[in-house]
């Protein structure tokens, strides 16, 4: 069951994000834009309700058993529709600048230990502002932002995509320490990935590139890694 779930998730993870309209021409701090956008959000919400019958929402109200806890960046260009078309009830999302464990550990613990996610997926992304800041001098930033950047351990002056990959691998290493017993028992898979909309890794723009599975980072071994044996007691997911 679990290997089928993982295979399905990773298969879904590689399709490119659809092209969407972006409000790149708006002025920062423009209240008129905010008023217009809240109307757009309300309209989209009505369309979403229309597209789903009452049984869909009734099922959601029963509780959640997400297959994956996802730690990703707060960046507005990174969203679930890039790797899961139907994330409701499936992805427990944890977001912060730099897709970090240390600044959101309680949320990650809740997803893994209490909601029982079988997959902990840590997603970095190309052109990451947090990585750019952490690789340079951020002494002039607000104290709370500096505190979060302080926990990103990458080489100063490194290329952005290299810093992104290093950070993802560091987060995976921290997660393997935090959830060591679950990983050893075959109850949890920790996967590191990079959502590369800039095609910095030359694997295709918009692809979610898996770069780390339970600490293994060798590309050849990742491609040939066998699926873990299914456990007798599963989450009861589809």
Number of C-alpha atoms within 10 A of each C-alpha: 16 24 14 13 17 18 12 11 16 17 13 15 23 18 17 18 21 9 7 6 6 8 9 7 6 11 10 9 8 9 10 10 13 13 10 10 13 11 11 12 11 11 11 12 12 11 11 11 12 10 10 10 10 10 9 12 12 10 11 11 10 8 10 15 19 23 27 27 26 25 27 27 23 16 18 6 15 19 15 16 14 20 22 19 10 10 15 14 16 16 23 23 18 21 18 16 19 30 27 29 26 14 17 14 15 12 17 24 17 14 25 24 13 10 19 20 25 26 24 26 24 27 29 33 29 23 19 19 15 22 31 20 19 22 20 12 11 15 10 8 12 9 11 9 14 15 12 17 21 11 15 26 15 17 15 14 13 14 13 20 22 16 25 27 22 18 25 29 24 19 26 27 16 15 24 21 11 14 18 13 12 15 18 12 9 14 19 22 21 22 25 29 24 23 27 23 20 15 15 15 16 9 11 16 16 23 23 27 20 21 19 23 19 19 16 15 14 11 12 8 11 14 9 8 11 9 11 14 10 14 13 7 8 12 15 8 12 7
